Amino acid sequence: MDRIDDATVFASRRSFLLGLAYRLLGSRAEAEDVVQDLFIKWLEADQASIANPAAWLTTACTRHCIDLLRSARRARVDYIGTWLPEPIHTLHHESPEQSHELASSLSTAFLLLLERLTPKERAAYLLYDIFDLDYSQVAAALDVQEATCRKLVSRAKVSLGNAQVRHQPEPSRQQELLSAFHAAIASGSTQGLAALLSEDVELCADGGGKASAIRETLYGLEAVLAFVGESLSRYWREYQWQEVEINGGRGVVLRGEGEEVVAVVSFGYDEGGRVNRVFIMRNPDKLVGVGSGVLV
């Protein structure tokens, strides 16, 4: 294979690799670094000895991410305030069915749920349940026996339990929420927003110690509405409001002076289509890549 063919093969798998790395790490920046490192490793590899390039790339990506996950978890012990996955601006897949399936696995609520798993459980679950690899392929990627792979996936499913975090209501319902959320911030009145939130709604924010943000999660409809109608309305009403697709669902990018992104808001939904989670990203380090689309 010549260098042009090498690059073409890698390019055909880049979207898959980026999507896998992001779901494993919860960081767009780290996922892009992994894919770039993998590209260099791919070009330096002995192509003639690689019978299945797709499997080789998947294995290399997965193992690199597992190593990073282990070190990242130690670092998060000292993280200031709530840690949330880095938000990404997502695009739709050509197939509506596949788009919904993959997009729902990008939601902030789902990525947070994956934090319950060990790195190997997370990798096994994602490869098998989200990316539809069979057990033998997953086992090869993780360098474990197939029986061990089955146990990893089984344990992951038990750990995740029956938590329903991948619900995505119709776009019209999501738009209704965004309109009500915007109106509440602009006016301070939360009457229209209240009907779209669940009684047990939670709101959390990630400032990373680098931007003002609440450090404790707010629980319950009354507390969340008060925060939106008072604090957010007071400080956010002058920001520019941009509705975009964030982590597979409709969300909001807020911009201050000079078009600087100052916050990203995304949502989680219950089975009835009401909002049960509100996620606010304020950490400037995690807002850098929000404007870039990722097809996953």
Residue pairs with C-beta under 8 A, 6 or more apart in sequence:
1 9
1 47
1 48
3 43
6 42
6 43
6 47
7 43
9 42
9 53
10 39
10 42
10 43
10 57
13 53
13 54
13 57
13 58
14 35
15 295
15 296
16 58
16 131
16 296
17 34
17 35
17 38
17 57
17 58
17 61
18 31
18 32
18 35
18 294
18 296
19 102
19 294
19 296
20 58
20 61
20 62
20 65
20 126
20 127
20 131
21 30
21 31
21 34
21 35
21 61
21 65
22 28
22 31
22 88
22 106
22 294
22 296
23 105
23 106
23 111
23 114
23 126
23 130
24 31
24 62
24 65
24 66
24 69
24 119
24 122
24 123
24 126
25 31
25 34
25 65
25 68
25 69
25 72
26 85
26 86
26 111
26 114
26 115
27 85
27 86
27 286
28 86
28 88
28 289
28 292
28 294
29 86
29 288
29 289
30 68
30 72
32 289
34 61
34 64
34 65
34 68
35 61
37 64
38 57
38 60
38 61
38 64
41 60
42 56
42 57
42 60
45 56
50 56
55 137
55 140
55 141
58 127
58 133
58 137
58 141
59 140
59 141
59 143
62 123
62 127
62 141
62 142
63 141
63 142
63 143
65 119
65 123
66 119
66 120
66 123
66 142
69 119
69 122
70 119
73 119
76 83
79 208
79 209
80 207
80 208
80 209
80 215
81 205
81 206
81 207
81 208
81 209
81 213
81 215
82 204
82 205
82 206
82 213
82 215
82 217
83 206
84 108
84 112
84 204
84 205
84 206
84 279
84 281
84 286
85 108
85 111
85 112
85 247
86 281
86 286
86 289
87 108
87 246
87 247
87 251
87 264
87 266
87 281
87 286
87 287
87 290
88 106
88 246
88 247
88 289
88 290
88 292
88 294
89 244
89 245
89 246
89 253
89 290
89 291
89 292
89 293
89 294
90 103
90 106
90 245
90 246
90 247
90 248
90 293
90 294
90 295
90 296
91 245
91 293
91 294
91 295
92 99
92 103
92 245
93 99
93 102
93 103
93 295
100 168
101 130
102 130
102 248
102 296
103 168
103 247
103 248
103 249
104 110
104 166
104 167
104 168
104 248
105 126
105 130
105 166
105 248
106 247
106 248
106 296
107 165
107 166
107 168
107 247
107 248
107 249
107 266
107 268
108 247
108 266
108 268
108 277
108 279
109 165
109 166
109 268
109 277
109 279
110 165
110 166
111 247
112 165
113 160
113 163
113 165
114 122
114 125
114 126
114 160
116 159
116 160
117 125
117 156
117 159
117 160
120 142
120 144
120 152
121 152
121 153
121 155
121 156
121 159
122 156
123 138
123 141
123 142
124 138
124 142
124 149
124 152
124 153
124 156
125 152
125 153
125 156
125 157
125 160
127 133
127 137
127 138
127 141
128 134
128 135
128 138
128 149
128 153
129 153
129 157
133 141
135 146
135 149
135 150
135 153
136 146
138 149
138 153
139 145
139 146
139 148
139 149
142 149
142 152
144 152
164 270
164 271
165 268
165 277
167 268
167 269
167 270
167 271
167 273
168 174
168 248
168 249
168 269
169 269
169 273
170 273
171 250
173 273
174 249
174 250
174 267
175 243
175 250
176 196
177 193
177 196
177 250
177 267
177 275
178 243
178 250
178 251
178 252
180 192
180 193
180 195
180 196
181 193
181 228
181 252
181 265
182 241
182 252
183 189
183 192
183 193
184 190
184 192
184 193
184 228
184 229
184 232
184 233
185 228
185 232
185 233
185 236
185 237
186 233
186 237
187 233
188 229
188 230
188 233
188 234
189 229
190 225
190 228
190 229
193 225
193 228
194 221
194 225
196 274
196 275
197 221
197 224
197 225
197 274
197 275
197 276
198 221
198 270
198 272
198 274
198 275
198 276
199 220
199 221
200 219
200 220
200 221
200 276
201 220
201 221
201 224
201 274
201 275
201 276
201 277
201 278
202 217
202 218
202 219
202 224
202 276
202 277
202 278
203 214
203 217
203 218
203 223
203 224
203 227
203 228
203 277
203 278
203 279
203 280
204 214
204 217
204 218
204 277
204 278
204 279
204 280
205 213
205 214
205 215
205 279
205 280
205 281
205 282
206 213
206 279
206 280
206 281
206 282
206 283
206 286
207 213
207 215
207 282
207 283
208 282
208 283
208 284
208 285
208 286
210 283
210 284
210 285
211 262
211 282
211 283
211 284
212 282
213 280
213 282
213 283
214 227
218 224
218 227
224 278
236 254
236 263
239 254
239 255
239 256
239 262
239 263
240 254
240 255
240 256
240 259
241 252
241 254
242 252
242 253
242 254
242 255
243 250
243 251
243 252
244 250
244 251
244 252
244 253
245 251
246 252
246 253
246 264
246 265
246 266
246 290
247 266
249 266
249 267
249 269
250 267
251 264
251 265
251 266
251 267
252 263
252 264
252 265
252 266
253 261
253 263
253 264
253 290
253 291
254 261
254 262
254 263
254 264
254 265
255 261
255 262
256 262
261 287
261 290
261 291
262 282
262 287
263 280
263 281
263 282
263 287
264 280
264 281
264 287
264 290
265 278
265 279
265 280
265 281
266 279
266 281
267 275
267 277
267 278
267 279
268 275
268 276
268 277
268 278
268 279
269 275
269 276
269 277
270 276
281 287
